[in-house]
Amino acid sequence: MKNKDFSEPSRQRKLVGSHWGFYEHDSKSGGLKPFREDPDPAMFGTELTQDRLSPSRILRPAIRRSYLEHGPGTDHGRRGAEPFVEVSWDEALDLVASEISRVRQTYGNGAIFSGSYGWSSAGRFHHAQSQLKRFFNMAGGSVRSVQTYSYAAGEVILPHVIGNLNGLVSGHTPWGQIAGHSEFIVMFGGTPLRNAQVNAGGITRHTARSALLACRDSGARLLNISPVRDDTEAELSAEWQPLRPGTDTALLLALSHTLIAENLHDQDFLASYTEGFETFRAYLMGEQDGIVKNAAWASTITEVDAAVISDLARMMARKKTFIMMSWSLQRADYGEQPYWAAIALASLLGGIGLPGQGFGFGYASVGSIGQPASPINWPSLPQGKNPITDYIPVARIADMLLNPGTEYDHDGTRRTYPDIKLVYWAGGNPFHHHQDLNRLVEAWQRPDTIIAHEHWWNAHARHADIVFPASTFMERNDVIASGRDSFIGWSSSLAAPPEGIVTDHEILRRIAGRLGVEAEFTEGLSEDQWLERLYGQACVNAATRGINMPDIETFQNTGIVEVAAQSPERALLADFRANPQTHPLRTPSGRIELGSQTIAGFAYDDCPGHPAWFEPKEWLGSPVAQQFPLHLLSCQPHDKLHSQWDHAKPSRRTKASGRQPVRIHPKDAAKRNLADGDTVTITSPRGACLASVSITDAVREGVVQLATGAWFDPSDPSVAGSLELNGNPNVLTADHGTSRLAQGPSPNSCLVEIARFDGIAPPVRAYRPADLVPDPRKTTRRNEVR
């Protein structure tokens, strides 16, 4: 891709940038249309404008009624079960500033949690999480979260094994080094293109489909190892090997065993590039526990025939093989293990660092994986330094709120949960991301105060004390850029927000003024001036690479500036492969650690110093399966991003009887006398929800699939654990860490049972506005006058 020539004036066009791509302003309809240069746009984004002003839109600041009457805490009312009182901006802002001051003075900034989990905007400035962290860093700091819900276990294990996160979030072997080079692509967890619609920093062109088709067309054999057949698109003509969910590690270990037992492993590669092979080999051969991890052993666990496993290992040894593994596999009990075992298998094959061979995680998990990285370091909003060093793993928020002062393990350290009095959340929805929502609801009752920025009256807003309405990505200008893609874009406001609604930055600016830190927070710049500064920094960064960028006016009129990669495409770990002495890994040995003395030294009973198989707490081979005989997989939705815009037409269109569909195999449906469209109750050891049946043979028998993203809608918010009405799978999933090492989320280790719901199902109420009541203080004052 060549850099654009900006010497000639550009035709003006207005674009809106989002996590799922760019869209063009449609002057005729006033809405959005696909970006004409995107070969495979996420079409649902064009319809979102229809629901920007839906009835669930929050229009004014609001305060939970008993909080307004009695102050902080939940002694007089329950979060999620109370009506709200709309108040003026000044009253809400004054109250928030006063409460922040009270908590800081009484308990210190270490009692404030600003762990807001993002995705509200792809913008470099209007990224609510960054704005919030900058605000608190200027106001004394706050407890933060680390890691992501997407790939937390991978984030922790990979630095121990390969020294960094390359191959997980960036630095992947690019598609150009796979298509035409690889002869056999083995996809653990598939490559579902619904996930590739989105990208954390935005995306210009959706290329995952064309890249996978190029792999097919170049003659590569494609194999999807997954409980779900359409985790790869039908047009790829991939073979399907279904297996029991949660057993990929056992399969990987057996493949490794076969390579060693049949002397098919690359001994030269292992000697030159890896550390700890003998430790790993001894485990595979059963020298530690007397259990040989061979194909026959794995067959009883995975329900994949032993001969198929052995033949697969031999095929991988004969062909130039590339191992792809989805992010979803590590979101399960012992989620560190499949990633470590995949790297071990790739090491035995010996092709790491060569075109068409090796491994990579997350292909098609987001749109940018496999694309060449930007040669320019795109700027982002500076957050400053947090004076508070305390943190928690992102998925341990309920543990923190329920168990302040309790010790826990994390990546070799012994930590203590802080005692949080104030939670401030902007730009994300914890009642989507988190597991075991019934448990989270109880945890959410513990702090003194919860403050939220939101667009809609979803569960996040309904479980807060003070709610500020914020503008959507369509209602503000921003600079859009992704470090995983070679573009920077100007996102133009499509329409003004409803009267009185402002940006997250403006809300925080007003509070900062009340706390005496406005100058530090804004640096004296308006929002427009901040955007100019960020783009100016991009121009400076580009100039250091010899790349000329257009002036800001041309940039705004052009909409998107794309730059060409300045270095040739290279396979992951190519430099290390070429010269491990000159380019050692950032591991203790400088090599790939198939056995880690560091992790072994932690002495964790759930994560030893080498890849290993542990039975998940819940899987189809466990005793729990006697009562809950179906394995639930909670995938990403194809009709929205996480829970964003679940109220909008594209999401509503996919629901049956107004509820999220659950996919089930025909034989499992027949056993339960279920038909397409039936309303059913899905039950797990933690809770129950309603959903609508969708019968398909694309899921293997014993497996059901329920996409995430439906707005949490408990039938009786005043009662703990009441039936959820809208098909939210996270009332079913377990809330515990992957292991003591990473403490990542493990929702894909979840067993359920399904039964038809008899009678008339309660209506879904999640998309209605909250109950708003008159100010009780005014009523009290009138009574006093009388």
Secondary structure, DSSP 8 states (H G I E B T S, - for coil): ------SS------EEEETTEEEEE-TTTSSEEE-TT-SS--GGGGGGGGGTT-TTB--S-EEEHHHHHH-SSSTT--TTSS-EEE--HHHHHHHHHHHHHHHHHHH-GGGEE------S--BSSS-HHHHHHHHHHHTT--BEEES-TTTHHHHHHHHHHTSS-BTTTB----GGGTTTT-SEEEEET---TTGGG--TT--S---HHHHHHHHHHTT-EEEEESSBGGGS-GGG--EEE---TT-HHHHHHHHHHHHHHTT-S-HHHHHHHEE-HHHHHHHHTTTTTS----HHHHHHHH---HHHHHHHHHHHHHS-EEEEE-GGGGSSTTTHHHHHHHHHHHHHHT-TTSTT-EEEE-BTTBTTTTS---SS----------S---EEEGGGHHHHHHSTT-EEEETTEEEE-----EEEEESS-HHHHSS-HHHHHHHTTSSSEEEEEESB-SHHHHT-SEEEEB--GGGS-EEEE-TTSSEEEEE--SS--STT-B-HHHHHHHHHHHHT-HHHHHTT--HHHHHHHHHHHHHHHHHTTT-----HHHHHHH-EEE---SS----TTHHHHH-TTTS--SSTTSSEESS-HHHHHHT-TTS-SS------SSSTTSGGGGT--EEEE----SSSBTTBTTTSHHHHHH-BTTB-EEEE-HHHHHHTT--TT-EEEEE-SS-EEEEEEEE-TTB-TTEEEE-S-----BS-TTSTT--BSS--GGGTS----S-TTT----TTS-EEEEEE--S------TTS---B---HHHHHHHHHH-
